[in-house]
Amino acid sequence: MIVPALVLAAAALVVGGAGVLALCHRLPRNRVLGVRTVWTMGSVDAFRRANRAAAPAFVGAGVAGLVGAGAALAAATTAAGVTMIVLGALALVGLLGAGGVVGARFADAEEAEHEALMALPATPCTAGAPEEPAPADDCAPATGVCGGTCAICPRSQAGA
């Protein structure tokens, strides 16, 4: 009972430690820990952002694994200890998978946004150019459906 509990505790510490490092943007891009997709492995910034999105689930997985290992060591019977190890391992793997899905979706959204921005036509910078004044009357033309008499039309207040 002690060896499986120690293995679960060690796995929980690795996963939780990776989650804490990802929360602090200190998890280095690597081929072992974290969310590893084509997009996240393409740049350090994408790797850090995707793993930061997945970090709460990683930390939760580590905590769940440690709680399962501790409960297994404290269990009075072998059956209860095995149950705690299995539940702790399932929680660890489930939360780890959920974090991976969240991070991968975050990376996919970042990639789609990047591709959409790259597809936009190049436009000149208009930061210093004065804006064109807005038209004085934004209401529908008088020949439209309301003819300027709607309650929300500025012409209806002007004539009153």
C-alpha positions in Angstrom: 0.0 0.0 0.0 2.9 2.4 0.7 4.6 2.1 -2.7 1.5 2.9 -4.8 0.7 5.8 -2.5 4.2 7.1 -2.9 4.1 6.7 -6.7 0.8 8.7 -6.8 2.3 11.3 -4.5 5.3 11.7 -6.7 3.2 12.0 -9.8 1.0 14.6 -8.1 4.0 16.6 -7.0 5.3 16.7 -10.6 2.0 17.7 -12.1 1.3 20.2 -9.3 4.8 21.7 -9.6 4.3 22.1 -13.4 1.0 23.8 -12.8 2.6 26.3 -10.3 5.5 27.0 -12.7 2.9 27.5 -15.5 1.0 30.0 -13.3 4.1 32.0 -12.8 5.1 31.8 -16.5 8.3 29.9 -15.4 7.5 26.5 -17.1 10.2 26.2 -19.8 9.1 25.0 -23.2 9.9 21.3 -23.2 8.8 18.0 -24.7 7.7 16.3 -21.5 5.6 18.6 -19.3 2.7 21.0 -20.2 0.4 21.5 -23.2 2.4 20.5 -26.3 0.7 21.2 -29.6 2.1 22.3 -32.9 1.1 25.9 -32.1 2.5 25.9 -28.5 5.7 24.3 -29.5 6.2 27.0 -32.2 7.0 29.8 -29.8 7.8 30.3 -26.2 5.1 32.9 -25.8 2.3 30.6 -27.1 3.6 27.8 -24.9 3.5 30.0 -21.8 0.0 31.4 -22.6 -1.6 28.0 -23.3 0.0 26.4 -20.2 -1.1 29.4 -18.1 -4.7 28.7 -19.2 -4.3 25.0 -18.2 -2.4 25.7 -15.0 -5.4 25.8 -12.5 -6.4 22.3 -13.7 -2.8 21.1 -13.3 -2.5 22.4 -9.8 -5.9 20.9 -9.0 -4.7 17.5 -10.4 -1.7 17.7 -8.1 -3.7 18.5 -5.1 -6.2 15.7 -5.8 -3.4 13.2 -6.3 -1.8 14.2 -3.0 -5.1 14.0 -1.2 -5.7 10.5 -2.6 -2.2 9.4 -1.6 -2.5 10.8 1.9 -6.0 9.2 2.3 -4.6 5.9 1.2 -1.8 6.0 3.7 -4.2 7.0 6.5 -6.8 4.3 5.5 -7.4 1.7 8.2 -8.1 -1.2 5.8 -6.4 -2.2 2.6 -9.6 -2.0 0.6 -10.2 1.6 1.6 -6.5 2.4 0.8 -6.8 0.9 -2.7 -10.1 2.8 -3.2 -8.4 6.1 -2.2 -5.4 5.4 -4.5 -7.7 4.6 -7.4 -9.9 7.7 -6.8 -6.8 9.9 -6.4 -5.3 8.6 -9.6 -8.6 9.1 -11.5 -8.9 12.6 -10.3 -5.3 13.4 -11.2 -5.6 12.0 -14.7 -9.1 13.5 -15.2 -8.0 17.0 -14.2 -4.8 16.7 -16.1 -6.7 15.8 -19.2 -9.2 18.7 -18.7 -6.3 21.1 -18.3 -4.7 19.7 -21.5 -8.0 20.3 -23.4 -8.3 23.8 -22.1 -4.8 24.7 -23.0 -5.1 23.1 -26.5 -8.3 25.0 -27.2 -6.7 28.2 -26.0 -3.8 27.5 -28.3 -6.1 26.8 -31.2 -8.0 30.0 -30.6 -4.8 32.0 -30.5 -3.7 30.3 -33.8 -7.1 31.1 -35.4 -6.9 34.7 -34.3 -3.3 35.0 -35.6 -4.3 33.6 -39.0 -7.3 35.9 -39.2 -5.1 38.9 -38.5 -2.6 37.8 -41.1 -5.4 37.4 -43.7 -6.5 41.1 -43.3 -5.3 43.4 -46.0 -2.6 45.8 -45.1 -3.9 49.3 -44.3 -2.0 52.5 -43.7 -1.7 53.7 -40.1 -4.3 56.4 -39.3 -3.2 57.0 -35.7 -2.4 60.7 -36.3 -5.1 61.4 -38.9 -8.1 63.4 -37.7 -11.4 61.6 -37.6 -14.2 62.5 -40.0 -17.1 64.2 -38.2 -20.2 62.1 -37.7 -23.2 63.2 -39.6 -25.5 65.5 -37.7 -28.6 63.3 -38.2 -28.1 59.5 -37.9 -31.9 58.8 -38.1 -33.5 57.0 -41.0 -34.4 59.3 -43.9 -37.8 60.9 -43.9 -38.9 58.6 -46.7 -38.1 55.5 -44.6 -40.4 53.3 -42.5 -40.8 55.7 -39.6 -40.5 58.9 -41.6 -38.7 60.6 -38.7 -41.7 60.1 -36.3 -40.4 57.2 -34.2 -39.9 57.8 -30.5 -36.2 56.9 -30.7 -35.6 59.1 -33.8 -33.9 62.4 -33.0 -36.1 64.2 -35.6 -39.2 63.4 -33.5 -37.7 65.4 -30.5 -36.5 68.2 -32.7 -40.0 68.9 -34.0 -41.7 68.7 -30.6 
